[in-house]
Amino acid sequence: TISMKCSHLDHLCGDDSELSYLCLPIVAHGDTVGLLHIRFDVHQSPCCDDNQFDDARRFAMQCAEHISLAIANVKLRDELRDQSTRDALTGLFNRRYFLDVMRSEIARAQRNENEFGLISFDADNFKVFNDNHGHDAGDVVLREVADCMRSLFSENEVLSRFGGEEFSILLPGATATEAFEAADRLRAAVGALNINYGGKRLPTITISGGVASYPADGKFVQDMLNVADKALYRAKAEGRDKMCRSSDLTLATSDKAY
């Protein structure tokens, strides 16, 4: 047994001349995640001789092992959950999780008669970018876009990498106007990014996207996704680096009628 005074005792008990204690590390997956501290007051436990102290130490070590195992299991569960719901490259939620959240949000919005917004966007000319600069540089761009999303949105919004260079954002409680304004702020922020790779600055990245709103643009997941995708394609057709919404689709239809 190592007999030394632990520094964390200074503010707990001051003079420890009549105090016996144990400090046992809590280790999970090789990382120390905590400390089990047990104190024995000599005045309250005068019969705590060396043999009894050894028994208490062995019992405390068993407790520490059980606690370590429990924490390790919780950490493993959390890691597996993240692997099933998170995109490995960007750390954003993946497509499956995003669709599940959309279904839940639609049900909640129906009960409470609320609105919410959906933003779907992707990086412009990303295939050409990958061909010219390589997929590693493309991965750097995707991570930078994800970081930009996290910097602009709070934990209330659900940020997702939908697949490839496609991203989606769910904005609970947002009106159609608020969702569009948020989308345009994101477009401007991504366009202002300075991204370096291999010691060189990469070309400016732009995004194009579409915005849909519940319930105006649909009361089912696929309906809203379809509207957002059509608005995205409209933004691409109009020259990219642009955000469009369902009203832009209506305007486009009216233009074709003439």
C-alpha positions as CSV (number, residue, x, y, z in Angstrom):
1,T,0.0,0.0,0.0
2,I,1.4,3.4,-0.9
3,S,1.3,5.8,2.0
4,M,1.1,9.3,0.7
5,K,-1.3,12.2,1.2
6,C,-3.5,12.8,-1.8
7,S,-3.6,16.5,-2.8
8,H,-7.4,16.5,-3.2
9,L,-7.7,15.9,0.6
10,D,-6.5,19.4,1.5
11,H,-9.9,21.1,1.0
12,L,-11.9,18.1,2.2
13,C,-10.5,17.4,5.7
14,G,-7.5,19.6,6.5
15,D,-5.5,17.7,9.1
16,D,-5.6,14.0,8.3
17,S,-3.6,12.9,11.3
18,E,-6.5,10.8,12.5
19,L,-7.8,9.8,9.1
20,S,-7.3,6.6,7.0
21,Y,-8.5,6.6,3.5
22,L,-8.3,4.8,0.1
23,C,-8.0,6.3,-3.3
24,L,-8.7,3.9,-6.2
25,P,-8.7,4.9,-9.9
26,I,-11.7,4.2,-12.0
27,V,-10.4,2.9,-15.4
28,A,-12.6,2.3,-18.5
29,H,-11.1,1.1,-21.7
30,G,-7.6,2.0,-20.5
31,D,-8.6,5.6,-19.6
32,T,-8.8,6.9,-16.1
33,V,-12.3,8.4,-15.8
34,G,-12.7,8.9,-12.1
35,L,-11.5,8.2,-8.6
36,L,-13.2,6.2,-5.8
37,H,-12.3,7.9,-2.5
38,I,-13.2,6.2,0.8
39,R,-12.5,7.7,4.2
40,F,-12.3,6.0,7.6
41,D,-12.7,8.2,10.6
42,V,-10.7,6.9,13.5
43,H,-13.0,8.4,16.1
44,Q,-16.1,6.8,14.5
45,S,-14.3,3.5,13.7
46,P,-11.8,2.8,16.5
47,C,-11.7,-0.9,15.8
48,C,-10.5,-0.3,12.3
49,D,-7.2,-2.2,12.7
50,D,-4.8,-3.3,9.9
51,N,-6.7,-6.5,9.2
52,Q,-10.0,-4.7,9.0
53,F,-8.4,-2.0,6.8
54,D,-7.1,-4.7,4.4
55,D,-10.6,-6.2,4.2
56,A,-12.0,-2.8,3.5
57,R,-9.3,-2.2,0.9
58,R,-10.1,-5.5,-0.9
59,F,-13.8,-4.7,-0.9
60,A,-13.2,-1.2,-2.2
61,M,-11.1,-2.6,-5.0
62,Q,-13.9,-4.9,-6.0
63,C,-16.3,-2.0,-6.0
64,A,-13.9,0.0,-8.2
65,E,-13.7,-2.9,-10.6
66,H,-17.5,-3.1,-10.9
67,I,-17.8,0.7,-11.3
68,S,-15.1,0.6,-14.0
69,L,-16.9,-2.2,-15.8
70,A,-20.2,-0.3,-15.6
71,I,-18.7,2.9,-17.0
72,A,-16.9,0.9,-19.8
73,N,-20.2,-0.6,-20.8
74,V,-21.9,2.8,-20.9
75,K,-19.1,4.2,-23.0
76,L,-19.3,1.3,-25.4
77,R,-23.0,1.7,-25.7
78,D,-22.6,5.4,-26.4
79,E,-19.9,4.7,-29.0
80,L,-22.1,2.1,-30.8
81,R,-25.0,4.4,-30.8
82,D,-22.9,7.2,-32.3
83,Q,-21.6,4.8,-34.9
84,S,-25.2,3.9,-35.9
85,T,-26.4,7.5,-36.0
86,R,-23.3,9.6,-36.9
87,D,-21.5,10.1,-40.1
88,A,-17.9,9.0,-39.6
89,L,-16.3,11.7,-41.7
90,T,-18.1,14.8,-40.5
91,G,-19.6,13.8,-37.2
92,L,-23.0,15.0,-38.3
93,F,-26.1,12.7,-38.0
94,N,-26.5,10.3,-40.9
95,R,-29.4,9.8,-43.3
96,R,-31.2,7.1,-41.3
97,Y,-31.2,9.1,-38.1
98,F,-32.3,12.3,-39.9
99,L,-35.3,10.6,-41.4
100,D,-36.3,9.1,-38.1
101,V,-36.1,12.6,-36.5
102,M,-38.2,14.0,-39.4
103,R,-40.9,11.5,-38.8
104,S,-40.9,12.3,-35.1
105,E,-41.0,16.1,-35.8
106,I,-43.9,15.8,-38.1
107,A,-45.9,13.9,-35.5
108,R,-45.0,16.5,-32.9
109,A,-45.8,19.4,-35.2
110,Q,-49.2,17.8,-36.0
111,R,-50.0,17.5,-32.3
112,N,-48.9,21.0,-31.4
113,E,-49.9,22.7,-34.7
114,N,-46.4,24.0,-35.2
115,E,-44.2,24.7,-38.2
116,F,-40.7,23.6,-39.0
117,G,-38.3,24.0,-41.8
118,L,-36.1,21.7,-43.9
119,I,-33.0,22.8,-45.7
120,S,-31.4,20.4,-48.3
121,F,-28.1,21.5,-50.0
122,D,-25.0,20.2,-51.6
123,A,-21.6,21.5,-52.7
124,D,-21.5,22.9,-56.2
125,N,-19.5,21.0,-58.9
126,F,-18.1,18.7,-56.2
127,K,-17.3,15.9,-58.7
128,V,-15.2,18.3,-60.7
129,F,-13.5,19.4,-57.5
130,N,-12.7,15.9,-56.5
131,D,-11.3,15.1,-60.0
132,N,-9.1,18.2,-59.9
133,H,-7.9,18.1,-56.3
134,G,-8.4,14.5,-55.1
135,H,-10.8,12.9,-52.7
136,D,-8.7,13.7,-49.6
137,A,-9.1,17.4,-50.4
138,G,-12.8,16.7,-50.9
139,D,-13.0,15.2,-47.5
140,V,-11.4,18.3,-46.0
141,V,-14.1,20.4,-47.7
142,L,-16.9,18.3,-46.4
143,R,-15.5,18.5,-42.8
144,E,-15.2,22.3,-43.1
145,V,-18.8,22.6,-44.3
146,A,-19.9,20.5,-41.4
147,D,-17.9,22.7,-39.0
148,C,-19.5,25.8,-40.6
149,M,-23.0,24.3,-40.0
150,R,-22.2,23.6,-36.3
151,S,-21.0,27.2,-35.9
152,L,-24.2,28.7,-37.3
153,F,-26.8,26.4,-35.8
154,S,-27.7,25.5,-32.2
155,E,-28.4,22.1,-30.6
156,N,-32.1,22.6,-31.4
157,E,-31.4,22.1,-35.1
158,V,-30.6,18.6,-36.5
159,L,-27.6,18.6,-38.8
160,S,-27.1,15.7,-41.2
161,R,-24.8,14.5,-43.9
162,F,-27.5,13.0,-46.1
163,G,-25.0,11.3,-48.4
164,G,-22.0,12.2,-50.5
165,E,-21.8,16.0,-50.7
166,E,-25.5,16.3,-49.8
167,F,-26.5,17.8,-46.4
168,S,-29.9,18.4,-44.7
169,I,-30.9,20.5,-41.7
170,L,-34.1,20.3,-39.7
171,L,-35.2,23.5,-38.0
172,P,-37.9,22.8,-35.4
173,G,-40.3,25.7,-34.9
174,A,-39.0,27.7,-37.8
175,T,-41.3,29.5,-40.2
176,A,-40.7,29.3,-43.9
177,T,-39.1,32.7,-43.9
178,E,-36.9,31.9,-40.9
179,A,-35.7,28.7,-42.6
180,F,-34.9,30.5,-45.8
181,E,-33.0,33.2,-44.0
182,A,-31.0,30.6,-42.1
183,A,-30.2,28.8,-45.4
184,D,-29.0,31.9,-47.0
185,R,-26.8,32.8,-44.0
186,L,-25.2,29.3,-44.4
187,R,-24.7,29.8,-48.1
188,A,-22.8,33.1,-47.5
189,A,-20.8,31.6,-44.6
190,V,-19.6,28.6,-46.7
191,G,-18.7,30.9,-49.6
192,A,-16.5,32.9,-47.2
193,L,-14.5,29.9,-46.0
194,N,-10.8,29.8,-46.6
195,I,-9.9,26.1,-46.9
196,N,-6.3,24.9,-47.1
197,Y,-5.0,21.5,-48.0
198,G,-1.4,20.3,-48.6
199,G,-0.1,23.8,-47.8
200,K,-2.2,25.4,-50.5
201,R,-5.5,27.3,-50.5
202,L,-8.3,25.4,-52.2
203,P,-10.7,27.2,-54.6
204,T,-13.8,28.8,-53.1
205,I,-16.6,26.4,-52.3
206,T,-20.2,27.3,-52.9
207,I,-23.4,25.5,-52.1
208,S,-26.9,25.4,-53.6
209,G,-30.0,24.4,-51.7
210,G,-33.7,24.2,-51.4
211,V,-35.9,25.0,-48.5
212,A,-39.3,23.4,-47.6
213,S,-41.7,24.1,-44.7
214,Y,-44.2,22.1,-42.8
215,P,-47.1,21.9,-43.3
216,A,-47.2,24.2,-46.4
217,D,-44.9,22.0,-48.5
218,G,-46.2,18.6,-47.4
219,K,-47.3,16.7,-44.3
220,F,-45.1,13.6,-45.0
221,V,-41.4,13.1,-45.0
222,Q,-41.0,12.3,-48.7
223,D,-43.3,15.1,-49.8
224,M,-41.1,17.7,-48.0
225,L,-37.9,16.1,-49.2
226,N,-39.2,16.2,-52.8
227,V,-40.1,19.9,-52.5
228,A,-36.7,20.7,-51.0
229,D,-34.9,18.7,-53.8
230,K,-36.9,20.5,-56.6
231,A,-36.0,23.8,-55.1
232,L,-32.3,22.7,-54.9
233,Y,-32.4,21.8,-58.6
234,R,-34.0,25.2,-59.3
235,A,-31.1,26.8,-57.6
236,K,-28.6,24.8,-59.7
237,A,-30.4,25.8,-62.9
238,E,-30.2,29.4,-61.9
239,G,-26.4,29.4,-61.7
240,R,-25.6,27.8,-58.3
241,D,-24.5,29.5,-55.1
242,K,-28.1,30.1,-54.4
243,M,-31.0,29.0,-52.1
244,C,-34.5,28.5,-53.4
245,R,-37.9,27.7,-51.8
246,S,-41.2,26.4,-52.9
247,S,-42.5,29.8,-53.9
248,D,-39.6,29.9,-56.4
249,L,-41.0,26.7,-57.9
250,T,-44.4,28.2,-58.3
251,L,-42.9,31.3,-60.0
252,A,-41.0,29.0,-62.4
253,T,-44.2,27.2,-63.3
254,S,-46.0,30.5,-63.9
255,D,-43.1,31.7,-66.1
256,K,-43.4,28.5,-68.3
257,A,-47.1,29.1,-68.7
258,Y,-46.2,32.3,-70.6
